[in-house]
Amino acid sequence: MSSSAEYWAGGNQVWRAEHVGEIGPIHLKTSGILPRGFEAMAAEHKEAQEADGGEKAGVDHYFDIPLNAAKEVIGFKHDENIPGIDYEGFEALRKISSSADAKPWWCLWK
């Protein structure tokens, strides 16, 4: 499993954090000016990984490091519920076909 997050401002990459589990459970590559609190948060995940057996652990705590770095900037994580959101209020939409859908996109003469 892999995870990554990066922050851009004014067309420039400010920071990037990447974990590629296939390289190893303690793989972490970073660059740039990381968000405030990154080092402490990464240290907590490293400690949890070591407590569960380090490289031989059956769990990958490092996976969440880039995701939590993004959460520090934007305020939420993709797999967490956001307070105040009515998740039951969403509905799935489906495409209604039209006559334009009946012909291939490349076929202009039909």
Secondary structure in CASP SS format (residue, H / E / C, confidence):
PFRMAT SS
TARGET T0000
AUTHOR 0000-0000-0000
METHOD secondary structure of the structure
MODEL  1
M C 1.00
S E 1.00
S E 1.00
S E 1.00
A E 1.00
E E 1.00
Y E 1.00
W E 1.00
A E 1.00
G C 1.00
G C 1.00
N E 1.00
Q E 1.00
V E 1.00
W E 1.00
R E 1.00
A E 1.00
E E 1.00
H E 1.00
V E 1.00
G C 1.00
E C 1.00
I C 1.00
G C 1.00
P C 1.00
I C 1.00
H C 1.00
L C 1.00
K E 1.00
T E 1.00
S E 1.00
G E 1.00
I C 1.00
L C 1.00
P C 1.00
R C 1.00
G C 1.00
F H 1.00
E H 1.00
A H 1.00
M H 1.00
A H 1.00
A H 1.00
E H 1.00
H H 1.00
K H 1.00
E H 1.00
A H 1.00
Q H 1.00
E H 1.00
A H 1.00
D C 1.00
G C 1.00
G H 1.00
E H 1.00
K H 1.00
A C 1.00
G C 1.00
V C 1.00
D C 1.00
H H 1.00
Y H 1.00
F H 1.00
D H 1.00
I H 1.00
P H 1.00
L H 1.00
N H 1.00
A H 1.00
A H 1.00
K H 1.00
E H 1.00
V H 1.00
I H 1.00
G C 1.00
F C 1.00
K C 1.00
H C 1.00
D C 1.00
E C 1.00
N C 1.00
I C 1.00
P C 1.00
G C 1.00
I C 1.00
D C 1.00
Y H 1.00
E H 1.00
G H 1.00
F C 1.00
E C 1.00
A C 1.00
L C 1.00
R C 1.00
K C 1.00
I C 1.00
S C 1.00
S C 1.00
S H 1.00
A H 1.00
D H 1.00
A H 1.00
K C 1.00
P C 1.00
W C 1.00
W C 1.00
C C 1.00
L C 1.00
W C 1.00
K C 1.00
END
